Amino acid sequence: MFEDRLRGMLKRGIRKGALEVVFPSGREESFGDGSAPVARVRVASEAAARAVWLDPSLQFAEQYMDGNLIVERGELYDFLALAKKNGARGFASAPAAMREAGRALHRMLRRHVLPEQSKRNVAHHYDLDERLFRLFLDADLQYSCAYFETGEETLEEAQRKKKRHIAAKMHLEPGLRVLDIGCGWGGMGLYLAQVSGAEVLGVTLAEEQLRVANERAAAAGMADRAKFRLQDYREVQGTFDRIVSVGMFEHVGPHHFEEYFRQIERLLAPGGVAVIHSIVRQKPNRADPPFVEKYIFPNGHIPSLGETFPAIEKTKLLVKDVEILTMHYADTLRDWRRRFHENREEALKLYDERFFRMWDLYLITSEISFRFGKLANFQIILTKRHDEAPRSRAFIGEAEARLEAAERAAGIAA
């Protein structure tokens, strides 16, 4: 019965591309117009067909993770790209639509994120074994969108250009006090301390990241200039000449956007500069994809510009520059996934096959969302005074040239 219902759902949903499906009964059928991408999948059981029909947005992922949805031709990427190009609406059965409505309501009711809950959410993802992230990230452990200026860079080059590009917007000078909100494994903070002589404080809620960041600072002989704490950004006190936040705003939650920018306003010195780097979506969504919400980033929320700017406008901060980066994260995720597959055996020593499939799904669906969907990245420069920003954007390229020279002087790999 559910095989027939799933067949009907696929017939409605797959209009572009070519999807061949082997159903539990052994029946084979093709869907779509025959164009690329092309994929062939096998549904292993009637129970799997039932699960996918009832809740496709979550169960396509879970059935794949459990080995009940098998890609027999093409790659998982081809199958997911095909689904993305056809859109989600055609796959919605009546029970699936009710589940999605329930998720959206549940999401609205728990948008307020307390500090203790924030720490649990962060730990779910970022306190995984450090060795897992070393399997696919660059040597500096940059876990955010790289800057593929030409598209020909290696991952290492693109991540170094990302740090340089952000630093160039910060108007760095020796001796400045810098706050890094969501400092990760310390790469950005260490870079800023190396190239500018700044005194950096990085805060994170991930204990594994904190350990690595402090170890790296000590190994580099920079523990006196690059310090890292386990602390919620809302609890930071003091005044900072520069504030940077890379890939952290996605974890704040829309109910806390104003609180986030008011805290930056409080912490930023009168002549200070803040640079915020975040994923951005075209327009607000009621709920994030249930697979990502359940398995990857609990209670995360990718902001839209329409959600972000009203929060800034409620403070005295001034927006001095906005840059939208498209395709950069798609290329970053492509390189991460390639490295992850190259290190498959090492990943399986740390976690099991189901985890590998889950992480593969996460990397693929993320890349597809940036490459074929409506996700990008923004970088926003904030100040308290008009005269803190130059008249034109030419200063960014000029600062990048100086920083590249400083990288060479500091011995940062070319």
N, C-alpha and C positions, 0 to 999 in steps of 0.2 A: 504493500500500500504506500509506504513512505518513499519507496523507490520511484513510483509514479509521480508523487508530489514533488520530489526533488527534480525529476525530469522536467516537469512543468515549470518549476522555478528557473532552471537553467535555460529553458527555451525562451522564457521572458527576459531573463537577465543578460544572456550572452548574445549580443547583436553584432559586435565587431570582433575580429580575430577568429581563431579556430580552436575550439576545445573538444577533444575527444574524451568520452567518459565510458569506462567499463563499470557497469552497475553490479550490485551483489549477485544478481541472478545470472550474470554472464553476458547480458545484453550490452551491446556497444552502440553508441550513438554520437553524432557530431553536432555541435552547436556553433553558431556564428556565421560569418560571411566568407570564411576561408582565408582571410588575409592574416598577416602576421600581427601579433605573436601567435605561435602554435604550441599547444600543450596537450598532453594526454595524461589523464589521472584515472586511478582505480579506486572505487569506493568499496572497502573491504567487507562491509556487513550492512544488514538492514538497520541495525542500531545506529551505525554511523550515518546512514542516509536520513534517519529520523532526526538525529541530533543536528545535522546541518540544515535541514529544512526548518526546524523549529527556531534555530538561532544562528543564522549563517555568519553574522559579524564576529561571533566568538568561536563557533564550532568549526568553521573552516580551519582555524588555527589549532584548536585543541585536538581535532581528529588527525591533523597532520602530525602534531607533536606525539600523539599516542600510536602512530603507525597505521591508522585506519584510513588515511587518505594518502595514496601513494602516487607520486609523480613518476610516470613511466616513460614519458618522452618530453624533451625539452628540459628545462630546469624549473625549480620552484619559482625563480624570478620571472620566468615567462608566464607561468600560471597566474601569479599575483599581478603582474603588469596587465595581463588580459582582463582580470577582474576589475582592476582600477580604471582601465580605459572604458569599461562598460558602465561604471558607476554603481552605487549601492542600491538605488531605488528599485531596480528591476528584480532584485533578489528577495525583496521583503514579502514574506508570507504574512498572513494576519497575526499568527502567534509571534512572529519575529517583530512586527511593528509594535505589538503590545510590550514586548520585552524592552525594545529601544525606548519607548515612552517611559517605562518604569525606571530605566537606568538614568534618563535625563532628569526625572523628578528626584531620584535618590541623590544624584550629583548636586542638584541645586540645594538640597537640604543639608549637605555636609561640606559646603564650600569654605566655611571658617576653619582655618588650620592653626591650632595652638602650637606653641614651640615644641612641646613634648611629642605631639603627633608629627610635626615636621621632621624630627629626628628619626622617628620610626620609618617614615616614608623614604628619607634619604638612605637609611641603613639598608632598606630592602634592595637597593640597587648598588649603591656606591661602596658598601661594606663587603661586597663579594671579594673573593681572593684577588689580591693585587696581581698575581701571576696570570689570571684570566685576561685582564686588560693589557698586560704586556704582550699578549699573543697577537694583538691586532692594532694597538696604538703605535704612534711614533715613539722614539726613545725618550722624549720629554713628557710622555703621558698626557698629551693634549687631547681632552675628551670633549671637544666642541668643534664647530665648523672651521675647517681650514680655509685659507685664502688662496685659491688657485687663480692668480692674477692673469696668467696666460692660458691656463688649462694644460700646460705641458709639465708642470712641476711634479716632483716626487712628493709623497706625503710629508716627508721631513721638511722639504723646502716650503711647501704650502703652509705648514703649521708655523714655521718660523716667520713667514711673511704675515701670517695672521697676528702674531704677537707684535711684530713690528708695526703693522697697520694700526692696531689699537693704540700702541704706545705713542705713535706719531700724533694721534688726536688728543693726547693728554698734556701736551706742552710741558714736557719733563725738564726739570732742572736738578742739579745736584742738591742733596740735602732735603728734598721734599719728603713729607710724611704721606704715605700711600696706604689706602685700605683696599684690600681685595676681597670682595664679598662673594663667597662661594669659591674658595681658592683651589679646589681640586687637589691634585698631588703636588701643587706648589710651583708648577712650571712658569706661569705668568709672573708670580711674585718674584721668583728668582731671576727671571729675565729682566724685570724692571730694576731690581737692585743692581744687577750686573752692568746694564748699559747706561744707567743714569746716576748711580750712587744714591738712589732713594732709600729711605727706611720704610720697609714694607711690613704691614700686618695683614696676614691672611686669616680668614675665619671660615670654618666648615663645620658641618654636623656629622661628617663621616669619620669615624675613628680610624679606619684603615687608611684613608687619605691623609689624615693628620699625621699618623705615624710616618708614612712615606715622605711627606713634605718636610717634616723636621729632620729626618735622616738625610735627605738630600741637601738641606741647608747646612747641616753640620759637615757633611762630606765635602761640600764646596767651600768650607771655611767662611760661610756667610751667615751663621746663626745669629750674629749680632745685628745684622741689617735686614734679614728676612725671617720674621717670626710668624708662627702659625698657631692658632688656638682652636679648640673645640668650643664654638660659641655661636649662638643664633645671632644673625645680623641685627635683630631688634634689641639685643642686649649690649651692643657695642657702645662705649662711651668715648668722648674725646672729640678732637677736631683734626681733620685731615685735609691736606692741600690737594690731593687727588684721590678719587674713588674710581675703581674699576670693578665691573661685575660681568663675567663671561659665562653664559650658559646656566645661570642660576635663576633668572627672572621667571623661567618656565615652571619653577617649583613654588612660586609665591602664592598663586591663587588669586582670582579676580577680586575677591572680597578684601584682599590685603594689598592691592595695588597702591592705593593712596597711602597706606601705612608705610609701604616700602619706600616711596618717593619722599614722604615726610621725614623718614629716618635719614635718607641721603641729604635732605635739606638741613637737618640738624647737625649732621656730622661734617658737612662740607664747609671749609673755611670761606670767608667772604670773597676771596679772590681765587677760589678753587675751581677745579674742572672734574666732572664725572663722565665716564664713558660706559654705557650700558650696551651689551651685546646679547641678543636673544633670538631664538626662533620666533617667527611671526607668521600668522595665518591671515588669509585674505579677509575673513570676517569671523565674528565670534561663533563658537559652536556650543551646543547645549551639553555635550558630553564627549570625552575623548574616546577613541576606539576601545572597546571593552578588552581586547587582548592586551593592549598597551597598559590600560588601567589596572588590570588584574595581575599581570606578570612582570611588567617592566617598570613603570613609573606611577605608583599609586598616588592618586590625587594630584597629578601634574596637570598643568593647563597651559597650552600654547596661546599666548595673547594675540589679539589683533591690534592694529594701530588705533582703531576706534575705541578699544578698551583702555589702551595705554595712555593716550594723550589727555583724556579727561582727568585721569589721576594726577598727571604732572601739573595740569592747569590749576589744581586745587592747592598747589604749593607755590612758593615764590621762585622756583627754579625756572630758568629760561632755556628753551630748546634752541641750540645754536647750529645743529647740523643733524641730518638724518640720512643714512645711506642704507639702501636695500641691496642685499647680496643674493642673487639667484643662481642656482645650479652649483654653487660652491659646496653646499652640504651634500648634494647628490654625489658629487665626485669624491668627497671625503668618505662617505658611507660605502661607496664602491670599493675604495682602497681598503677600508677596514674589513669588509666582508672577504675580499680576496685574501688578505693576510690571515683572517680567521680560518678560512678553509685550508690554507697552506699549513696551519698549525693544528689541524683537526685532532691528530693523535694526542698532542699535548693537552688540548682542551678536554678530551675524553678521560685523561688521567686525573683531571681536577673535578669534572662533573660527568654526568651520564649522557647517553644518547639523546634522551628526551630534552635535557637542558641544551644540548648543542642545536637541536632542531628549533627550540624556542628562541635561542639567541640568533640563529640564522634568520628566522622569521622576523625578528625585531629589526635586524640590519636591512633586510630586503624591503620590508614594508616601509621603513623610514626612507630609504633611498627612493623608492617609487613615489612616495608622497611629495618629495622635493623635486623629482624629475618630471613626473606627470601630473602631480596634484597642484595644490595652491599654497604650499609652504615655502618660506624663504627665511632670510635672517635680516635683522636690522641692527644698526649701530647708531646710538643716539648720543650726542654730546650735550651735556647740561652744565650750565654755569649759574651764578647768581647776579652777574653783571654783564652788560653788553660788551664792555671793553676787554673781556677775557677771551674773545674769539676774534681772529683776524678777519679782514674784509672779504677774502676769497678762500677757496679750498686749496689753493696752491701750496699752502703751508704743509699739507699732509705729505705730498711728495717730497718737499724739501726736508721735512723731518725724517722721513723714511731713509733718505740718503745719508743723513747724519747718523741715524741709528744703525744702519748697515755697517758704517765705518766703526762705530762703537762695538758692534758685535765682533768684528775682526780683532779689534784691540783687546777685547775681553776674552778672546779665544773661543768664542761660540762657533760651533762647526759650520762650515760653509757647504 
